[in-house]
Amino acid sequence: MAKQLLGSIELNRVYQLDVLEGISLIPDKSVGLVVTDPPYLMNYRSNRRVQREKFKHIANDVDSHDLITKYLAECQRILKDDTAVYVFCSWHNIDFFKTEFERNFKLKNIIVWNKNNHGTGDLKGSYAPKHEFILFGHKGRSLLREKRIPDVINCDKIPSAKLTHPTEKPTELLKLFIRNSSDPGDIVFDGFAGTGSTAVSAREEGRNFITFEIEPEYVEVANKRLDALV
Ligand SMILES: C[S@@+](CC[C@H](N)C(=O)[O-])C[C@H]1O[C@@H](n2cnc3c(N)ncnc32)[C@H](O)[C@@H]1O
């Protein structure tokens, strides 16, 4: 298949590249949707033994506030007018993420993803964690393409034994956002690809994508997932 280019960036490829370096190559107002899952800045480490042994720490998951600030400003720059943006985060740093999000976008919802299966946490001292947040908003105004649903979304988390990344997101959820806030052929952007869940979801929904991921081993898995689709 002929390569499709946006400036010097190849579409539909998972680049092994630092996000700020990569995103600087994307022209202003050229992307149709951002669905992104950045490091949550919480030094995430699963309490489940299998996951702990399988995966290393997530890059830039501690004290990278400056990275997130610059990243969201760049997402604002590359998005076309009247488009949408979805940013995963957790309650731990919701105040920081919300402030930075609102610097760049009109916040419309804080969507609650009910993972239908709780994690561990402080077994005796806290309620069992079962949700994550997604900041949803607009650059300009973006209309939902499908039937309006409530802002608490039930979607099973991926079982630990099947994870290819410690914080892998279900494509079922990502595809819902992509269908709702973009059109076939649009470019979906995720600067923190992990093992390519956004890329896989975009392709399955007939969209193009641009993604970057810093860890080579995750890029390799992402490419395998994409190859398995064709
Ligand atoms: C929360 S995870 C994304 C997981 C992904 N949604 C999935 O389903 O596989 C964030 C990812 O960002 C990557 N990352 C961290 N800093 C980065 C940077 N400066 N540039 C590109 N990727 C980075 C990490 O290696 C990690 O894989």
The ligand as an ORCA input file, in Angstrom:
! r2SCAN-3c Opt
* xyz 0 1
  C      -0.478      4.735     29.946
  S       0.613      4.050     28.819
  C      -0.322      3.813     27.332
  C      -0.920      2.430     27.203
  C      -1.747      2.263     25.940
  N      -2.979      3.008     26.004
  C      -2.072      0.816     25.644
  O      -3.276      0.449     25.623
  O      -1.129      0.027     25.443
  C       1.648      5.389     28.437
  C       2.773      5.059     27.463
  O       3.510      6.238     27.172
  C       4.859      5.871     26.930
  N       5.692      7.087     27.084
  C       6.100      7.671     28.231
  N       6.827      8.776     27.967
  C       6.857      8.913     26.623
  C       7.415      9.883     25.737
  N       8.124     10.926     26.195
  N       7.238      9.721     24.411
  C       6.517      8.663     23.918
  N       5.966      7.703     24.710
  C       6.122      7.834     26.047
  C       5.147      4.794     27.955
  O       6.225      3.985     27.545
  C       3.805      4.040     27.978
  O       3.838      2.927     27.123
*
